[in-house]
Amino acid sequence: MLHADSARNRLVGIGFVSLTYVFFTLLDGNAKWLIRAVPVIEVVWIRFVSHAVLSAALLLPARGVALVRSKRLKLQVVRGLLMVSMTAINFTALQYLQLTVTSSIFFSVPIIIALLSVPLLGERMDARRWIAIVVGFCGVLVIVRPFGAGFHPAMILSVINAFIYAVFNMMTRRLAAYDPPETTQFLSALVPALGLAPFALAVWQAPPDVLHWTIMLLLGVFGGVGHYFLALAHRYASASTLAPFMYPQVLYMAIFGYLVFGDVPRWPVAVGATIVIGSGMYLLQGERERR
């Protein structure tokens, strides 16, 4: 058992989680590029197929059939379905939105987790935490601008995706008490790969060239390595220590979006992201102090 309170272990965990969001940026950015030429469901399916194949190649020799044994198989299936839902919703939203918009809305996840912890976990919230939650959602409204000219319906998909990810995150923490992270990572790829197969094959459209094929196969590498690094990070440091290091992803997204798509973030995204990040940091700091 690793000691998460060790300064060295915290640095190792922070290193892994920082790399995690680099890989997630590559996943989202390349998916946005792919879906201009390939159906979304096909991109989602190949992402999980390549992830499952990579995980099997790396983990099966060491763990054997124990890799697929779960003490909470139904919960693993539900988690896998949530994962494929998140990926499909996110890739669909990326057809219409800049990378910085989807990532900024995603930063509301710690705020949503704090909100859901009241009915789902029975936690009590003081006035300051409620104010931080309200301020955080005001930041999301600044990004989305539901009644402004810059609003796009795909922004609603990103908000829904943030709520699903919050539930997914809470479920992952619960599964950690029953199954090893390798099992959870493999099943989270295998369930979507099997479940989506008939739908993806029904609309199959061959990628136009070798470059598209290569990037499609790399999606599974980006997603698989990213999720594995995230699991490793949580072995070395607590969630409250790691959470702030998700926020630099907006910079990675901005750089990728500018270099590949020529996207320049608009001022409401920058202002809204600042509000959301500030609110999330306040909630995370409060959680750290309580623990």
C-alpha positions in Angstrom: 0.0 0.0 0.0 1.4 3.3 -1.0 1.5 6.3 1.4 -0.3 9.1 -0.3 0.9 11.6 2.4 4.5 11.2 1.4 5.9 14.3 -0.4 7.7 12.1 -3.0 4.5 10.1 -3.7 2.5 13.2 -4.1 4.9 14.5 -6.7 4.8 11.2 -8.6 1.0 11.3 -8.5 1.0 14.9 -9.8 3.3 13.8 -12.6 1.1 11.0 -13.7 -2.1 13.1 -13.5 -0.4 15.9 -15.6 0.5 13.4 -18.3 -3.1 12.0 -18.1 -4.6 15.3 -19.3 -2.0 15.6 -22.1 -3.2 12.2 -23.4 -6.9 13.2 -22.9 -6.2 16.4 -25.0 -4.7 14.2 -27.8 -7.8 12.0 -27.5 -10.3 14.8 -27.9 -8.3 16.8 -30.4 -7.7 13.9 -32.8 -11.3 12.7 -32.4 -12.5 16.2 -33.4 -10.3 16.0 -36.5 -11.5 12.5 -37.4 -15.2 13.0 -37.1 -15.1 15.4 -40.0 -14.6 12.4 -42.3 -15.8 9.3 -40.3 -19.1 8.7 -38.5 -19.0 9.5 -34.8 -20.2 6.1 -33.6 -17.5 4.4 -35.7 -14.8 6.6 -34.1 -16.2 5.9 -30.7 -16.2 2.2 -31.3 -12.7 2.0 -32.7 -11.5 4.1 -29.8 -12.7 1.3 -27.4 -11.7 -1.6 -29.5 -8.1 -0.4 -29.8 -8.1 0.4 -26.1 -9.4 -3.1 -25.2 -6.8 -4.8 -27.5 -4.0 -2.7 -26.0 -5.1 -3.5 -22.4 -5.4 -7.2 -23.2 -2.0 -7.3 -24.7 -0.4 -5.6 -21.7 -2.4 -7.0 -18.8 -3.5 -10.5 -19.7 0.0 -12.1 -19.7 0.5 -10.8 -16.1 -2.9 -11.3 -14.7 -4.5 -14.0 -16.8 -8.3 -14.6 -16.3 -8.2 -12.7 -13.0 -8.2 -9.6 -15.2 -11.9 -10.1 -16.0 -13.0 -11.3 -12.6 -15.0 -8.7 -10.8 -16.7 -8.6 -7.4 -19.2 -6.1 -8.7 -19.7 -7.1 -12.4 -23.1 -5.3 -12.7 -21.5 -2.1 -11.5 -18.6 -2.6 -13.9 -21.1 -3.0 -16.8 -23.0 0.2 -15.7 -19.7 2.0 -15.5 -18.8 0.8 -19.0 -22.1 2.1 -20.4 -21.5 5.4 -18.7 -18.1 5.6 -20.3 -19.3 4.9 -23.8 -22.2 7.5 -23.3 -19.7 10.1 -22.2 -17.4 9.4 -25.1 -20.2 9.5 -27.7 -21.7 12.7 -26.2 -18.3 14.4 -26.1 -17.3 13.4 -29.6 -20.7 14.6 -30.9 -20.3 18.0 -29.1 -16.7 18.3 -30.5 -18.2 18.4 -34.1 -19.6 21.9 -33.3 -17.6 23.3 -30.4 -14.0 24.5 -29.8 -11.9 22.3 -27.7 -11.6 25.0 -25.0 -15.4 25.2 -24.7 -15.9 21.5 -24.0 -12.9 21.4 -21.6 -14.0 24.5 -19.7 -17.5 23.1 -19.2 -15.9 19.8 -18.1 -14.2 21.7 -15.3 -17.5 21.9 -13.5 -17.2 18.2 -12.6 -15.8 18.9 -9.0 -18.7 21.3 -8.5 -21.3 18.8 -9.7 -19.7 16.1 -7.4 -20.0 18.4 -4.4 -23.7 19.0 -5.4 -24.5 15.3 -5.9 -22.8 14.3 -2.6 -25.7 15.7 -0.7 -28.5 13.4 -2.0 -26.2 10.4 -2.9 -23.7 10.4 0.0 -25.7 12.2 2.6 -23.0 14.9 3.1 -23.8 18.2 4.7 -23.0 21.5 3.0 -22.3 24.7 4.7 -23.2 28.1 3.3 -19.8 28.8 1.8 -19.8 25.5 -0.2 -23.3 26.3 -1.5 -22.2 29.8 -2.6 -19.1 28.2 -4.3 -21.4 25.8 -6.2 -23.8 28.6 -7.3 -20.8 30.8 -8.4 -19.4 27.8 -10.3 -22.6 27.2 -12.2 -22.7 31.0 -13.0 -19.3 30.5 -14.6 -20.8 27.7 -16.7 -23.6 30.1 -17.8 -21.0 32.6 -18.9 -19.4 30.0 -21.1 -22.7 28.6 -22.5 -24.5 32.0 -22.7 -27.9 30.2 -23.2 -29.6 33.4 -24.5 -26.7 34.9 -26.4 -25.7 34.8 -30.0 -22.7 32.5 -29.3 -24.9 29.7 -27.9 -24.9 26.4 -29.6 -27.1 23.4 -28.6 -24.1 21.2 -28.5 -23.1 23.1 -25.3 -26.0 21.4 -23.6 -24.4 18.0 -24.5 -21.2 19.1 -22.8 -23.1 20.1 -19.6 -24.9 16.7 -19.7 -21.5 15.0 -20.2 -20.1 16.8 -17.1 -23.0 15.4 -15.0 -22.5 11.9 -16.3 -18.8 12.1 -15.6 -19.4 13.2 -12.0 -21.5 10.1 -11.5 -18.9 8.0 -13.3 -16.2 9.4 -11.0 -18.2 8.6 -7.9 -18.8 5.0 -9.2 -15.1 4.6 -9.9 -14.2 5.4 -6.3 -16.7 2.9 -5.1 -15.4 0.2 -7.4 -11.9 0.8 -6.2 -12.9 -0.9 -2.9 -13.7 -4.1 -4.7 -11.7 -4.5 -7.9 -8.1 -3.8 -8.8 -7.6 -0.8 -11.2 -6.4 -3.1 -14.0 -9.7 -5.0 -14.0 -11.7 -1.7 -14.0 -9.6 -0.3 -16.8 -10.0 -3.4 -19.0 -13.7 -3.8 -18.5 -14.4 -0.1 -19.1 -13.0 -0.7 -22.6 -14.3 -4.2 -23.2 -18.0 -3.4 -22.4 -18.3 -0.5 -24.9 -16.3 -2.4 -27.5 -18.7 -5.4 -27.4 -21.9 -3.3 -26.9 -21.3 -0.8 -29.7 -20.1 -3.4 -32.3 -23.4 -4.1 -34.1 -24.3 -0.4 -34.3 -20.9 0.7 -35.5 -20.7 -2.1 -38.1 -24.2 -1.2 -39.4 -23.0 2.3 -40.4 -19.4 1.3 -41.2 -17.6 3.7 -43.5 -14.0 2.9 -44.4 -11.6 5.7 -43.3 -10.3 7.6 -46.4 -6.6 7.0 -46.0 -3.8 5.6 -43.9 -3.5 8.7 -41.8 -7.2 8.5 -40.7 -6.7 4.8 -39.9 -3.6 5.5 -37.9 -5.2 8.2 -35.8 -8.3 6.1 -35.2 -6.2 3.3 -33.8 -4.2 5.8 -31.7 -7.3 7.0 -30.0 -7.4 3.8 -28.0 -3.7 4.3 -27.0 -4.4 7.9 -25.9 -7.5 6.9 -24.0 -6.0 3.7 -22.5 -2.7 5.2 -21.4 -4.5 8.3 -20.1 -6.9 6.3 -17.9 -4.1 4.0 -16.7 -2.0 7.0 -15.7 -5.0 8.4 -13.9 -5.4 5.2 -11.9 -1.7 5.2 -11.1 -1.9 8.8 -10.0 -4.6 7.9 -7.5 -2.3 5.2 -6.0 0.3 7.8 -5.1 -1.8 10.8 -4.1 -5.3 11.7 -2.8 -8.1 12.9 -5.1 -8.0 16.4 -3.5 -4.3 16.7 -4.2 -4.6 15.6 -7.8 -7.8 17.4 -8.8 -6.3 20.9 -9.4 -4.0 19.5 -12.0 -6.8 18.8 -14.4 -7.2 22.5 -15.0 -4.1 23.0 -17.2 -5.9 20.9 -19.8 -7.6 24.1 -21.0 -4.2 25.4 -22.1 -3.4 22.2 -23.9 -6.8 22.3 -25.6 -6.2 25.9 -26.6 -2.8 25.2 -28.1 -4.1 22.1 -30.0 -7.2 23.9 -31.2 -5.1 26.8 -32.5 -2.4 24.7 -34.2 -4.8 22.2 -35.9 -8.1 24.1 -36.4 -7.1 27.7 -36.1 -9.5 28.2 -33.2 -9.0 31.3 -30.9 -10.9 31.1 -27.6 -13.5 33.9 -27.1 -13.5 36.1 -24.0 -16.6 34.5 -22.4 -14.9 31.1 -22.4 -11.8 32.6 -20.7 -13.9 34.5 -18.1 -16.3 31.6 -17.5 -13.4 29.1 -17.2 -11.7 31.3 -14.6 -14.9 31.4 -12.5 -15.5 27.7 -12.8 -11.8 26.9 -11.9 -11.8 29.3 -9.0 -15.0 27.8 -7.6 -13.7 24.2 -8.1 -10.4 25.1 -6.4 -12.2 26.5 -3.4 -14.4 23.4 -3.0 -11.3 21.1 -3.4 -9.4 23.1 -0.8 -12.3 22.9 1.6 -12.4 19.1 1.1 -8.7 18.8 1.7 -9.0 20.8 5.0 -11.9 18.6 6.2 -9.8 15.4 5.6 
